[in-house]
Amino acid sequence: MNPQEYDLDIILPVYNPVAGWTKTIEQASTNLRALAPELHFRLILVNDGSTVHFDGQAVRYLRDRLPHLRIISYEPNMGKGYAVRRGAEAATAPIVLFTDVDFPYREEDLLAVFEMLKCEKADLVIATRQEDYYAEAPWSRKWISKILKGLIRYLMRIPTTDTQCGLKGFNPKGLDLLRSTRINRYLFDLELVKRAHQRRDVVLKPHPSRLKPCVVFTPIGFRILRREFRNFIWLLFQPP
């Protein structure tokens, strides 16, 4: 299939994935095809300098089972924001999503985001987490998320405070906005949402989404928090 003939590109940034990650992608792809057999989609897998569990065997496994797959790989690790932008550069479909490599959100939610963009109801659709997310998440994740939402509400004063959910979708205008972000790591999501709210010509809409059961939460260390705090301060004082 010609790259221009895809209805949807799905960007999957990956860094040191857990064991068995290739089967998770295969299963999610199977689920999407069962739910929307008429949908022509491609997976754009961006290997962000992984040092474990991403090797030739994993690549062969995916290529044998997923014919509509593009793999981008580079070193060293640059961060999720950088990886998603690399995937965005390679995207050719009229609608683009990104999510995490473990497909933590239900395939029905991915398709709902796609439909919102297809019906031209928004330029950017961001998944928002429900209260059951906080019931399932480790206490550290729960409090980091709540503190960040408070900082966004009271310091940045933008109406959308749940910026870090790992599922977002774009039409061409929204994708150009994603490509314009500069933060290379986790808070690129916040930068994206802030830029969207500053643009009167960009329509941003939320979509309530739910986690799949048994999602594995990766730990967030102090070094990551310190770096992202610097990114938050930089973003806070960026002019419109």
Contacts in CASP RR format, 6 or more apart in sequence:
PFRMAT RR
TARGET T0000
AUTHOR 0000-0000-0000
METHOD contacts of the structure
MODEL  1
MNPQEYDLDIILPVYNPVAGWTKTIEQASTNLRALAPELHFRLILVNDGS
TVHFDGQAVRYLRDRLPHLRIISYEPNMGKGYAVRRGAEAATAPIVLFTD
VDFPYREEDLLAVFEMLKCEKADLVIATRQEDYYAEAPWSRKWISKILKG
LIRYLMRIPTTDTQCGLKGFNPKGLDLLRSTRINRYLFDLELVKRAHQRR
DVVLKPHPSRLKPCVVFTPIGFRILRREFRNFIWLLFQPP
1 40 0 8 1.000
1 68 0 8 1.000
3 42 0 8 1.000
3 92 0 8 1.000
4 92 0 8 1.000
5 40 0 8 1.000
6 40 0 8 1.000
6 41 0 8 1.000
6 42 0 8 1.000
6 68 0 8 1.000
6 92 0 8 1.000
6 93 0 8 1.000
7 39 0 8 1.000
7 40 0 8 1.000
7 41 0 8 1.000
7 93 0 8 1.000
7 94 0 8 1.000
7 95 0 8 1.000
7 118 0 8 1.000
8 39 0 8 1.000
8 40 0 8 1.000
8 41 0 8 1.000
8 42 0 8 1.000
8 93 0 8 1.000
8 95 0 8 1.000
8 96 0 8 1.000
8 97 0 8 1.000
8 114 0 8 1.000
9 41 0 8 1.000
9 42 0 8 1.000
9 44 0 8 1.000
9 90 0 8 1.000
9 91 0 8 1.000
9 92 0 8 1.000
9 93 0 8 1.000
9 95 0 8 1.000
9 96 0 8 1.000
9 97 0 8 1.000
10 41 0 8 1.000
10 42 0 8 1.000
10 43 0 8 1.000
10 44 0 8 1.000
10 96 0 8 1.000
10 97 0 8 1.000
10 98 0 8 1.000
10 99 0 8 1.000
10 110 0 8 1.000
11 44 0 8 1.000
11 46 0 8 1.000
11 84 0 8 1.000
11 87 0 8 1.000
11 88 0 8 1.000
11 91 0 8 1.000
11 96 0 8 1.000
11 97 0 8 1.000
11 98 0 8 1.000
11 99 0 8 1.000
12 25 0 8 1.000
12 43 0 8 1.000
12 44 0 8 1.000
12 45 0 8 1.000
12 46 0 8 1.000
12 98 0 8 1.000
12 99 0 8 1.000
12 100 0 8 1.000
12 101 0 8 1.000
13 46 0 8 1.000
13 48 0 8 1.000
13 79 0 8 1.000
13 80 0 8 1.000
13 81 0 8 1.000
13 83 0 8 1.000
13 84 0 8 1.000
13 87 0 8 1.000
13 98 0 8 1.000
13 100 0 8 1.000
13 101 0 8 1.000
14 21 0 8 1.000
14 45 0 8 1.000
14 46 0 8 1.000
14 47 0 8 1.000
14 48 0 8 1.000
14 50 0 8 1.000
14 54 0 8 1.000
14 83 0 8 1.000
14 101 0 8 1.000
15 47 0 8 1.000
15 48 0 8 1.000
15 49 0 8 1.000
15 50 0 8 1.000
15 77 0 8 1.000
15 79 0 8 1.000
15 80 0 8 1.000
15 83 0 8 1.000
16 50 0 8 1.000
16 51 0 8 1.000
16 52 0 8 1.000
16 53 0 8 1.000
16 54 0 8 1.000
17 50 0 8 1.000
17 53 0 8 1.000
17 54 0 8 1.000
17 101 0 8 1.000
17 102 0 8 1.000
18 53 0 8 1.000
18 102 0 8 1.000
18 216 0 8 1.000
19 53 0 8 1.000
20 53 0 8 1.000
21 53 0 8 1.000
21 58 0 8 1.000
21 101 0 8 1.000
21 102 0 8 1.000
22 58 0 8 1.000
22 61 0 8 1.000
22 62 0 8 1.000
24 101 0 8 1.000
24 102 0 8 1.000
24 103 0 8 1.000
25 43 0 8 1.000
25 45 0 8 1.000
25 62 0 8 1.000
25 66 0 8 1.000
25 101 0 8 1.000
25 103 0 8 1.000
26 61 0 8 1.000
26 62 0 8 1.000
26 65 0 8 1.000
26 66 0 8 1.000
28 103 0 8 1.000
28 107 0 8 1.000
29 43 0 8 1.000
29 66 0 8 1.000
31 107 0 8 1.000
32 39 0 8 1.000
32 41 0 8 1.000
32 107 0 8 1.000
32 110 0 8 1.000
32 111 0 8 1.000
33 39 0 8 1.000
35 107 0 8 1.000
35 108 0 8 1.000
35 111 0 8 1.000
36 111 0 8 1.000
39 111 0 8 1.000
39 114 0 8 1.000
40 68 0 8 1.000
41 68 0 8 1.000
41 93 0 8 1.000
42 68 0 8 1.000
42 69 0 8 1.000
42 70 0 8 1.000
42 93 0 8 1.000
43 66 0 8 1.000
43 68 0 8 1.000
43 69 0 8 1.000
43 70 0 8 1.000
44 70 0 8 1.000
44 72 0 8 1.000
44 87 0 8 1.000
44 90 0 8 1.000
44 91 0 8 1.000
45 62 0 8 1.000
45 69 0 8 1.000
45 70 0 8 1.000
45 71 0 8 1.000
45 72 0 8 1.000
45 101 0 8 1.000
46 72 0 8 1.000
46 73 0 8 1.000
46 83 0 8 1.000
46 84 0 8 1.000
46 86 0 8 1.000
46 87 0 8 1.000
47 54 0 8 1.000
47 71 0 8 1.000
47 72 0 8 1.000
47 73 0 8 1.000
47 74 0 8 1.000
48 74 0 8 1.000
48 77 0 8 1.000
48 78 0 8 1.000
48 79 0 8 1.000
48 80 0 8 1.000
48 82 0 8 1.000
48 83 0 8 1.000
49 73 0 8 1.000
49 74 0 8 1.000
49 75 0 8 1.000
49 76 0 8 1.000
49 77 0 8 1.000
49 78 0 8 1.000
50 77 0 8 1.000
54 73 0 8 1.000
59 71 0 8 1.000
62 69 0 8 1.000
62 71 0 8 1.000
63 69 0 8 1.000
63 71 0 8 1.000
70 90 0 8 1.000
72 86 0 8 1.000
72 87 0 8 1.000
72 90 0 8 1.000
74 86 0 8 1.000
78 184 0 8 1.000
79 184 0 8 1.000
79 185 0 8 1.000
79 186 0 8 1.000
80 184 0 8 1.000
80 185 0 8 1.000
80 186 0 8 1.000
80 188 0 8 1.000
81 181 0 8 1.000
81 183 0 8 1.000
81 184 0 8 1.000
81 185 0 8 1.000
81 186 0 8 1.000
81 188 0 8 1.000
82 184 0 8 1.000
82 185 0 8 1.000
84 98 0 8 1.000
84 178 0 8 1.000
84 188 0 8 1.000
85 178 0 8 1.000
85 179 0 8 1.000
85 181 0 8 1.000
85 188 0 8 1.000
87 98 0 8 1.000
88 96 0 8 1.000
88 98 0 8 1.000
88 170 0 8 1.000
88 175 0 8 1.000
88 178 0 8 1.000
88 179 0 8 1.000
89 179 0 8 1.000
91 175 0 8 1.000
94 171 0 8 1.000
94 172 0 8 1.000
95 114 0 8 1.000
95 117 0 8 1.000
95 118 0 8 1.000
95 169 0 8 1.000
95 170 0 8 1.000
95 171 0 8 1.000
96 169 0 8 1.000
96 170 0 8 1.000
96 175 0 8 1.000
97 110 0 8 1.000
97 113 0 8 1.000
97 114 0 8 1.000
97 167 0 8 1.000
97 168 0 8 1.000
97 169 0 8 1.000
97 170 0 8 1.000
98 166 0 8 1.000
98 167 0 8 1.000
98 168 0 8 1.000
98 169 0 8 1.000
99 105 0 8 1.000
99 110 0 8 1.000
99 166 0 8 1.000
99 167 0 8 1.000
100 166 0 8 1.000
102 215 0 8 1.000
102 216 0 8 1.000
103 212 0 8 1.000
104 166 0 8 1.000
104 211 0 8 1.000
104 212 0 8 1.000
104 215 0 8 1.000
105 127 0 8 1.000
105 165 0 8 1.000
105 166 0 8 1.000
105 167 0 8 1.000
105 209 0 8 1.000
105 210 0 8 1.000
105 211 0 8 1.000
105 212 0 8 1.000
106 209 0 8 1.000
106 210 0 8 1.000
106 211 0 8 1.000
106 212 0 8 1.000
109 127 0 8 1.000
109 167 0 8 1.000
109 207 0 8 1.000
109 209 0 8 1.000
109 210 0 8 1.000
110 167 0 8 1.000
112 207 0 8 1.000
113 125 0 8 1.000
113 127 0 8 1.000
113 167 0 8 1.000
113 168 0 8 1.000
113 169 0 8 1.000
113 207 0 8 1.000
114 169 0 8 1.000
116 122 0 8 1.000
116 125 0 8 1.000
116 205 0 8 1.000
116 207 0 8 1.000
117 123 0 8 1.000
117 125 0 8 1.000
117 169 0 8 1.000
117 170 0 8 1.000
117 171 0 8 1.000
120 171 0 8 1.000
121 203 0 8 1.000
121 205 0 8 1.000
122 171 0 8 1.000
122 203 0 8 1.000
122 204 0 8 1.000
122 205 0 8 1.000
123 170 0 8 1.000
123 171 0 8 1.000
123 173 0 8 1.000
123 174 0 8 1.000
123 177 0 8 1.000
123 196 0 8 1.000
123 202 0 8 1.000
123 203 0 8 1.000
123 204 0 8 1.000
124 168 0 8 1.000
124 169 0 8 1.000
124 170 0 8 1.000
124 171 0 8 1.000
124 174 0 8 1.000
124 177 0 8 1.000
124 192 0 8 1.000
124 196 0 8 1.000
124 202 0 8 1.000
124 203 0 8 1.000
124 204 0 8 1.000
124 205 0 8 1.000
125 168 0 8 1.000
125 169 0 8 1.000
125 170 0 8 1.000
125 204 0 8 1.000
125 205 0 8 1.000
125 206 0 8 1.000
125 207 0 8 1.000
126 160 0 8 1.000
126 162 0 8 1.000
126 163 0 8 1.000
126 165 0 8 1.000
126 167 0 8 1.000
126 168 0 8 1.000
126 169 0 8 1.000
126 193 0 8 1.000
126 204 0 8 1.000
126 205 0 8 1.000
126 206 0 8 1.000
126 207 0 8 1.000
127 165 0 8 1.000
127 166 0 8 1.000
127 167 0 8 1.000
127 168 0 8 1.000
127 206 0 8 1.000
127 207 0 8 1.000
127 208 0 8 1.000
127 209 0 8 1.000
128 162 0 8 1.000
128 165 0 8 1.000
128 206 0 8 1.000
128 207 0 8 1.000
128 208 0 8 1.000
128 209 0 8 1.000
129 145 0 8 1.000
129 162 0 8 1.000
129 165 0 8 1.000
129 209 0 8 1.000
129 211 0 8 1.000
130 208 0 8 1.000
130 209 0 8 1.000
130 210 0 8 1.000
132 210 0 8 1.000
132 211 0 8 1.000
133 210 0 8 1.000
133 211 0 8 1.000
134 142 0 8 1.000
134 145 0 8 1.000
134 146 0 8 1.000
136 211 0 8 1.000
136 215 0 8 1.000
137 145 0 8 1.000
137 217 0 8 1.000
138 217 0 8 1.000
138 219 0 8 1.000
140 219 0 8 1.000
140 220 0 8 1.000
141 217 0 8 1.000
141 220 0 8 1.000
144 220 0 8 1.000
144 225 0 8 1.000
145 164 0 8 1.000
148 163 0 8 1.000
148 164 0 8 1.000
148 190 0 8 1.000
148 232 0 8 1.000
149 161 0 8 1.000
149 162 0 8 1.000
150 161 0 8 1.000
151 232 0 8 1.000
152 158 0 8 1.000
152 160 0 8 1.000
152 161 0 8 1.000
152 163 0 8 1.000
152 190 0 8 1.000
153 161 0 8 1.000
155 236 0 8 1.000
156 190 0 8 1.000
156 194 0 8 1.000
156 235 0 8 1.000
156 236 0 8 1.000
158 193 0 8 1.000
158 194 0 8 1.000
158 197 0 8 1.000
159 197 0 8 1.000
160 193 0 8 1.000
160 197 0 8 1.000
160 204 0 8 1.000
160 206 0 8 1.000
162 206 0 8 1.000
163 189 0 8 1.000
163 190 0 8 1.000
163 192 0 8 1.000
163 193 0 8 1.000
164 186 0 8 1.000
164 189 0 8 1.000
164 190 0 8 1.000
165 189 0 8 1.000
165 209 0 8 1.000
166 189 0 8 1.000
167 209 0 8 1.000
168 189 0 8 1.000
168 192 0 8 1.000
170 177 0 8 1.000
170 178 0 8 1.000
173 201 0 8 1.000
173 202 0 8 1.000
174 196 0 8 1.000
174 202 0 8 1.000
177 192 0 8 1.000
177 195 0 8 1.000
177 196 0 8 1.000
177 199 0 8 1.000
177 202 0 8 1.000
178 192 0 8 1.000
180 195 0 8 1.000
181 188 0 8 1.000
181 191 0 8 1.000
181 192 0 8 1.000
181 195 0 8 1.000
182 188 0 8 1.000
182 191 0 8 1.000
183 190 0 8 1.000
183 191 0 8 1.000
183 231 0 8 1.000
183 234 0 8 1.000
183 235 0 8 1.000
185 224 0 8 1.000
185 227 0 8 1.000
185 228 0 8 1.000
185 231 0 8 1.000
186 224 0 8 1.000
186 228 0 8 1.000
186 231 0 8 1.000
187 228 0 8 1.000
187 231 0 8 1.000
187 232 0 8 1.000
187 235 0 8 1.000
190 232 0 8 1.000
190 235 0 8 1.000
191 235 0 8 1.000
193 204 0 8 1.000
194 235 0 8 1.000
194 238 0 8 1.000
196 202 0 8 1.000
196 204 0 8 1.000
197 204 0 8 1.000
198 240 0 8 1.000
END
